[in-house]
Amino acid sequence: MPTKSPISIIFKKLFLSICILLLSVAANAQCAMCRAALESSGNSVKAEAVNDGIVFLMAIPYIIVAGIGFVVYKMYYKKK
């Protein structure tokens, strides 16, 4: 089985990186604007619901990463 040259590997990584950068989509942050608009309208129930939603959306990635870290930790010490 022929081995790949380092230049070929670097070229593929560079090409993939450029494709990812060029194909990315600009995202506009709307949560802060929605929150400010709701708080200024005087409807405190809706503003509180939006704030809870923002906290929920912010917390989920951290919970997922912590779960994956816990699984890796358990697998690492199970082998020892």
C-alpha positions as CSV (number, residue, x, y, z in Angstrom):
1,M,0.0,0.0,0.0
2,P,1.6,3.3,-1.0
3,T,2.0,6.0,1.6
4,K,0.7,9.5,1.0
5,S,3.3,12.2,0.7
6,P,3.2,15.0,3.4
7,I,2.6,17.6,0.6
8,S,-0.5,15.7,-0.5
9,I,-1.8,15.7,3.1
10,I,-1.1,19.4,3.6
11,F,-2.7,20.2,0.3
12,K,-5.9,18.3,1.2
13,K,-6.1,20.0,4.6
14,L,-5.5,23.5,3.0
15,F,-8.2,22.8,0.4
16,L,-10.7,21.6,3.0
17,S,-10.0,24.7,5.2
18,I,-10.5,27.1,2.2
19,C,-13.7,25.4,1.3
20,I,-15.1,25.6,4.8
21,L,-14.2,29.3,5.0
22,L,-15.7,30.1,1.6
23,L,-18.9,28.1,2.2
24,S,-19.6,29.5,5.6
25,V,-22.8,31.5,6.0
26,A,-23.0,34.8,7.8
27,A,-25.3,34.6,10.8
28,N,-26.8,37.7,12.4
29,A,-27.2,37.6,16.2
30,Q,-30.9,38.3,16.8
31,C,-31.2,37.2,20.5
32,A,-29.9,40.5,21.9
33,M,-32.2,42.5,19.6
34,C,-35.3,40.4,20.5
35,R,-34.5,40.7,24.2
36,A,-34.1,44.5,24.0
37,A,-37.3,44.9,22.0
38,L,-39.3,42.7,24.4
39,E,-38.0,44.4,27.5
40,S,-38.8,47.9,26.1
41,S,-42.3,46.9,25.1
42,G,-43.4,46.3,28.8
43,N,-44.5,42.7,28.3
44,S,-42.5,41.2,31.1
45,V,-43.8,37.7,30.7
46,K,-42.7,37.4,27.1
47,A,-39.3,39.0,28.0
48,E,-38.8,36.5,30.8
49,A,-39.6,33.6,28.4
50,V,-37.2,34.9,25.8
51,N,-34.5,35.2,28.5
52,D,-35.1,31.7,29.6
53,G,-34.8,30.5,26.0
54,I,-31.5,32.3,25.6
55,V,-30.1,30.7,28.7
56,F,-31.4,27.3,27.5
57,L,-29.8,27.6,24.1
58,M,-26.5,28.8,25.7
59,A,-26.4,25.9,28.2
60,I,-27.0,23.0,25.9
61,P,-23.5,23.0,24.2
62,Y,-21.8,23.0,27.6
63,I,-23.9,20.1,28.8
64,I,-23.1,18.1,25.7
65,V,-19.3,18.8,26.0
66,A,-19.4,17.9,29.7
67,G,-21.2,14.6,28.9
68,I,-18.7,13.7,26.3
69,G,-15.9,14.6,28.6
70,F,-17.4,12.4,31.3
71,V,-17.7,9.4,29.0
72,V,-14.1,9.8,27.9
73,Y,-13.0,10.1,31.5
74,K,-14.8,6.9,32.4
75,M,-13.4,5.0,29.4
76,Y,-9.9,6.2,30.2
77,Y,-10.0,5.0,33.8
78,K,-11.8,1.8,33.0
79,K,-8.8,0.7,30.9
80,K,-6.4,1.2,33.9
